[in-house]
């Protein structure tokens, strides 16, 4: 086991899970392509998404993260962590998930393509903005609650015994 870990850098389960994920992705790709999907359009979409992420989104959220931590404005001292509990991840996680849901569903959340959606489903897009706002609110509330619990645990005196 130690020789494997020294060679690979992780436990065998890590490698097994990655191989399973690659196998699942390969299976999904084979099913999509077997259905006659235009592989050139799919490849173009993947390359475009990678370029869009690296050129646009990565600098934007790196800048936002720096601003949230106070490094952008060059504060004299960084914002403190309450009793050793880092606050930034309790902000990053709900922002990331809320942003991901917005990215996937933005035409419906923002009400665009109402005619195409209604024509295809017979439904309206009126509920998506409220649902996205509710989802985002639940994420931030849950993160704030988790942060409060972690701060309280960190402040609780350790009993000797």
C-alpha positions as CSV (number, residue, x, y, z in Angstrom):
1,X,0.0,0.0,0.0
2,X,2.8,2.5,0.8
3,X,4.6,1.7,-2.4
4,X,1.4,2.4,-4.4
5,X,0.8,5.6,-2.5
6,X,4.4,6.7,-3.0
7,X,4.0,6.0,-6.7
8,X,0.5,7.3,-7.3
9,X,0.3,9.9,-4.5
10,X,-3.1,8.8,-3.1
11,X,-4.9,5.7,-2.0
12,X,-6.2,3.1,-4.5
13,X,-9.8,4.2,-3.9
14,X,-8.9,7.6,-5.3
15,X,-7.7,6.0,-8.6
16,X,-10.7,3.7,-8.7
17,X,-13.2,6.5,-8.3
18,X,-11.5,8.6,-11.0
19,X,-11.5,5.6,-13.4
20,X,-15.1,5.0,-12.7
21,X,-15.9,8.7,-13.3
22,X,-14.0,8.6,-16.6
23,X,-15.8,5.4,-17.6
24,X,-19.2,7.0,-16.8
25,X,-18.3,10.1,-18.8
26,X,-17.2,7.9,-21.7
27,X,-20.4,5.9,-21.6
28,X,-22.4,9.1,-21.6
29,X,-20.5,10.5,-24.5
30,X,-21.0,7.2,-26.5
31,X,-24.7,7.3,-25.9
32,X,-24.9,11.0,-27.0
33,X,-22.9,10.3,-30.1
34,X,-24.9,7.1,-30.8
35,X,-28.1,9.1,-31.0
36,X,-26.7,11.0,-33.9
37,X,-25.7,14.1,-32.1
38,X,-23.5,16.5,-34.1
39,X,-20.1,15.7,-32.6
40,X,-18.5,18.8,-34.1
41,X,-21.1,21.1,-32.4
42,X,-20.5,19.3,-29.1
43,X,-16.7,19.6,-29.4
44,X,-17.1,23.3,-30.3
45,X,-19.3,23.9,-27.3
46,X,-16.8,22.2,-25.0
47,X,-13.8,24.2,-26.4
48,X,-15.9,27.4,-26.2
49,X,-16.9,26.7,-22.6
50,X,-13.3,26.1,-21.6
51,X,-12.1,29.3,-23.3
52,X,-15.0,31.3,-21.9
53,X,-14.2,30.0,-18.4
54,X,-10.5,30.6,-18.6
55,X,-10.7,34.0,-20.3
56,X,-13.8,35.5,-18.7
57,X,-15.1,33.7,-15.7
58,X,-11.8,32.8,-13.9
59,X,-10.5,36.4,-13.8
60,X,-14.0,37.7,-12.7
61,X,-14.3,35.3,-9.8
62,X,-10.6,35.6,-8.8
63,X,-11.2,39.4,-8.7
64,X,-14.4,39.0,-6.6
65,X,-12.6,36.6,-4.2
66,X,-9.8,39.1,-3.7
67,X,-12.3,41.9,-3.1
68,X,-14.2,39.7,-0.6
69,X,-11.0,39.0,1.4
70,X,-10.0,42.7,1.3
71,X,-6.8,42.1,-0.7
72,X,-8.1,44.2,-3.6
73,X,-8.3,47.4,-1.6
74,X,-5.0,46.7,0.3
75,X,-6.4,47.0,3.8
76,X,-3.8,47.4,6.5
77,X,-4.8,44.1,7.9
78,X,-6.9,41.2,6.6
79,X,-10.4,40.5,7.9
80,X,-10.0,38.3,10.9
81,X,-11.4,34.8,11.2
82,X,-13.6,34.5,14.3
83,X,-11.8,32.2,16.7
84,X,-9.9,30.5,14.0
85,X,-12.9,29.6,11.8
86,X,-12.3,30.9,8.3
87,X,-15.3,32.8,7.1
88,X,-14.4,33.0,3.4
89,X,-15.4,29.5,2.5
90,X,-18.8,30.0,4.0
91,X,-19.2,32.8,1.5
92,X,-17.5,31.0,-1.5
93,X,-19.6,27.9,-1.4
94,X,-23.1,29.5,-1.6
95,X,-21.9,32.0,-4.2
96,X,-20.4,29.2,-6.3
97,X,-23.5,27.0,-6.2
98,X,-25.9,29.9,-6.8
99,X,-23.7,31.1,-9.7
100,X,-23.7,27.6,-11.2
101,X,-27.4,27.3,-11.0
102,X,-27.8,30.8,-12.6
103,X,-25.3,29.8,-15.3
104,X,-27.2,26.6,-16.2
105,X,-30.7,28.1,-16.0
106,X,-30.2,31.8,-16.8
107,X,-32.5,32.0,-19.8
108,X,-35.4,30.7,-17.7
109,X,-34.4,32.7,-14.5
110,X,-34.1,36.0,-16.5
111,X,-37.2,35.3,-18.5
112,X,-35.6,35.0,-21.9
113,X,-36.8,32.6,-24.5
114,X,-40.3,32.6,-22.9
115,X,-41.9,31.9,-26.3
116,X,-39.7,28.9,-27.1
117,X,-40.1,27.4,-23.5
118,X,-43.9,27.9,-23.5
119,X,-44.2,26.4,-27.0
120,X,-42.2,23.4,-26.0
121,X,-43.6,22.7,-22.6
122,X,-46.8,24.7,-22.3
123,X,-45.5,26.2,-19.1
124,X,-44.2,29.7,-18.3
125,X,-40.9,30.9,-16.9
126,X,-42.5,33.0,-14.2
127,X,-41.5,30.8,-11.3
128,X,-37.8,30.4,-12.1
129,X,-36.6,33.8,-10.7
130,X,-38.4,33.2,-7.4
131,X,-37.1,29.7,-7.2
132,X,-33.5,30.8,-7.9
133,X,-33.8,33.5,-5.3
134,X,-35.2,31.0,-2.8
135,X,-32.5,28.5,-3.5
136,X,-29.8,31.2,-3.1
137,X,-31.4,32.4,0.1
138,X,-31.4,28.8,1.5
139,X,-27.8,28.3,0.5
140,X,-26.7,31.5,2.3
141,X,-28.8,30.8,5.3
142,X,-27.5,27.3,5.6
143,X,-23.9,28.5,5.2
144,X,-24.5,31.2,7.9
145,X,-26.0,28.7,10.3
146,X,-23.1,26.3,9.7
147,X,-20.6,29.2,10.3
148,X,-22.4,30.2,13.5
149,X,-22.3,26.6,14.8
150,X,-18.6,26.3,14.0
151,X,-17.8,29.6,15.7
152,X,-19.7,28.5,18.8
153,X,-17.9,25.2,18.9
154,X,-14.6,26.9,18.5
155,X,-15.4,29.4,21.4
156,X,-16.6,26.7,23.7
157,X,-14.0,25.9,26.4
158,X,-12.5,22.5,26.2
159,X,-13.3,20.4,29.3
160,X,-10.4,18.6,30.9
161,X,-11.5,15.1,31.5
